[in-house]
Amino acid sequence: MNENTEEEKVVKMDDPVVVSIMIAVQGGNTPTVQDVARQIADEKKKPKDGPDLWRRYMKAVKQQAIHMARAGRIEIIRKGEAIDPREAKGLFRLRSKQD
């Protein structure tokens, strides 16, 4: 019998940004989009890259977070409350889906 669950298989096949978001929200963490973008930038950083490399990843992280929230994989929260992904503008945090 295969030890990998269906969710683990999906995460392994996902976009690297999606994987970074899923890792960031594990354990009840509520990172911001900026936190995830900084994490990705730190992983991909080269010596010649400047300190603002994380800004390149902001749009991708935000788009993927909204897509994942619409698919029901995570929640977008503002002021501690889950919001509709269509209303996700400005600053917001991410958390794993609470069933």
N, C-alpha and C positions, 0 to 999 in steps of 0.2 A: 504494500500500500504506500502511496506517495505521501511523504510527510509535509509537503508544502500545501498550505490552504489555497483556496481559489483567490482570496484577496492578496496573498503574497505573490502569486503568479501575475496578477494584474499590475501590482506595484512595480514588479521587475520589468514589465513591458511598457510601462508608462514613460512619458516625457521626463527628462531629468528635473525640470522645474516642478512637476507634479510630485515626484519622489521627494524633492527637498521640502515641499510644503507638508507632505505626509509625515516626514521625519520631524519637522519642526512642531507639529501639533500633537505629537505623541506625549503621553503622560500628563495630559491635562494642560499643557502649555497653551498660551494664547499669544502667539507672536504677531507682530504687525507685518505688513507687506515689506516694509523697509528692512525688518530683521531678516526675513527670508532672502531678500535680494542681497544683503550684506553677506549672508552665509554662502550663497552661491558664488559671489565675487571672491570671497576668501579662498574657496576651493579652486577657482580657476585663475587666480592671480599669478601674474608673471612679474619678474623684477622691474620691467619697464613700465608697468601699469601704474597709473596714479591712484591717489586715495579715493577718488570718486568713481571707481569702476562699477560699484554697486548700482549706480544710477542707470546703467545700461540694462539692467535686469528688472527694473521696477515695473515696466509696462507688461512684460511677459509674466511676471509673478502675479500681478493684479488680474490680468486676463484669465490666467489659469485658475486662480482662486475663485473668481466669479463663475467660471465654467464648472468647477468642482462643486461649488455650492448649489448650482442649479441641478446638478446630477445627484445631489444628496450625499456627497462624500464628506463634506465639511460644512461648517456654519460660519457665516460672516457675522461678527458681533460688533455692536456699537453701544457704549455705555452699559456693558454687561448683558445686553439683550440681543437675541438673534434677530437679524433683519432680512428682508427680502433681497436676494442678490441683485435684483433690478434697481434697488435703491442704494447700492454700494458706491457711494461717492465720498471723496475726501478720505479722512483717516478712519480706518477700521482694523479690527483684529480678526484672527482666524482661530477656530478651535475644531476639534474633532466632533463629528456628529454625535449628539447625545440621543440615544434611543429611549 
